[in-house]
Amino acid sequence: MRSYLFTARVPAGASPQMEARRMQVERVLREYGQFLRPMSEAPRDGQRILAHAGHGGHLVSCYWETSPKLLIGPNWVEEKDSAGGYLDRYFDGWILPRDFRLLDATGINRLLVAYIDDARAADNFEAIKVLEQA
């Protein structure tokens, strides 16, 4: 599963130390109950979800419409009678809005440290440069 904040990319054949450090952000988010569930588990009963668009990294508030008027088949739509919809493969995971919660200052600090660890482990120099400029 991918975090909606950052996904570390670790090269194939990476050292065990690098592997152990590679997903600190996801570990911290999971400790706070924040993680994306697979789209195959998403409710198809009209319940609204926050779906994570993998390529854009943003959350989309949508629900499963079994027979949309303007679309050919079942789709994830943002509003009733939407002219466009989304297929499962557009998203890489989802959470229920009621399960989404804000982190306290301690959680944010831990998340920032985890992000830095992940950036270093993945040799993500762009992220490290941005952090150093802040």
C-alpha positions in Angstrom: 0.0 0.0 0.0 1.1 3.5 -0.7 0.9 6.4 1.7 -0.8 9.4 0.3 2.1 11.6 1.7 5.2 9.8 0.4 6.3 6.5 -1.0 10.0 5.7 -0.7 11.5 4.1 -3.7 14.2 1.6 -2.7 16.3 0.1 -5.5 16.2 -3.7 -6.1 18.9 -5.5 -4.1 19.0 -2.8 -1.4 20.8 -3.5 1.8 18.7 -4.9 4.7 19.2 -1.7 6.6 17.8 0.3 3.7 14.8 -2.1 3.4 14.1 -1.8 7.2 14.0 2.0 6.9 12.2 2.3 3.6 8.6 2.9 4.7 8.8 4.9 8.0 5.9 7.2 6.9 3.6 4.3 6.4 4.6 2.8 9.7 3.8 6.0 11.6 0.5 6.5 9.8 -0.5 3.0 10.6 0.3 3.6 14.3 -2.3 6.4 14.2 -4.8 4.2 12.3 -4.3 6.1 9.0 -3.7 3.8 6.0 -5.1 3.2 2.6 -7.2 0.0 2.1 -7.2 -1.8 -1.3 -9.9 -0.7 -3.7 -11.2 -4.3 -3.8 -12.4 -3.7 -0.2 -14.2 -0.4 -1.0 -17.9 -0.3 -0.1 -20.2 -0.6 -3.1 -23.3 0.4 -1.2 -23.5 4.1 -2.0 -21.3 5.0 1.1 -19.0 8.0 0.4 -15.2 7.3 0.6 -12.0 9.3 0.2 -10.2 7.5 -2.7 -6.5 8.2 -3.3 -5.6 9.0 -6.9 -2.2 7.2 -7.2 -0.8 9.3 -10.1 -1.8 12.7 -8.7 -1.6 12.0 -5.0 -4.9 13.7 -4.1 -8.0 12.4 -2.4 -11.3 12.3 -4.2 -14.6 12.2 -2.3 -16.8 9.8 -4.2 -19.3 6.9 -3.9 -20.1 3.8 -6.0 -23.0 4.4 -8.4 -24.4 1.1 -9.8 -26.4 2.6 -12.6 -25.3 6.1 -13.4 -27.6 7.9 -15.9 -24.8 9.5 -18.0 -22.2 6.6 -17.8 -22.2 3.2 -19.4 -21.7 1.1 -16.2 -21.0 1.2 -12.5 -18.4 3.8 -11.6 -17.0 5.8 -8.7 -18.7 9.3 -9.0 -18.3 12.5 -7.1 -21.9 13.7 -7.5 -25.3 12.3 -8.6 -25.8 12.3 -12.4 -22.1 13.1 -12.9 -20.9 13.3 -16.5 -17.7 11.4 -15.6 -16.6 8.7 -13.2 -13.7 6.7 -12.1 -12.7 3.0 -12.3 -11.0 1.2 -9.4 -7.7 1.2 -11.2 -7.6 5.0 -11.2 -7.1 4.8 -7.4 -4.6 3.0 -5.3 -6.5 2.9 -2.1 -9.3 4.4 0.0 -10.3 5.4 3.5 -13.7 6.2 5.1 -14.0 9.9 5.8 -15.2 9.1 9.4 -11.9 7.2 10.0 -9.8 10.1 8.7 -8.5 12.1 11.7 -6.1 14.9 12.2 -2.8 14.2 13.9 -1.6 16.0 17.1 1.7 17.9 17.2 3.6 14.8 18.4 2.2 12.8 15.4 3.1 15.5 12.9 6.6 15.7 14.3 7.0 11.9 14.1 5.6 12.0 10.6 8.1 14.7 9.5 11.1 12.6 10.9 9.7 9.5 9.1 9.5 11.5 5.9 13.1 12.6 6.2 14.2 9.1 6.9 12.3 7.8 3.9 13.8 10.5 1.7 17.3 9.7 2.8 16.8 5.9 2.4 15.5 6.4 -1.1 18.2 9.0 -2.0 15.4 11.4 -2.8 17.6 14.5 -3.1 14.7 16.7 -4.3 12.7 16.1 -1.0 15.8 16.6 1.1 16.6 19.9 -0.7 13.1 21.2 -0.1 13.4 20.3 3.6 16.7 22.0 3.9 15.3 25.2 2.3 12.5 25.4 4.8 
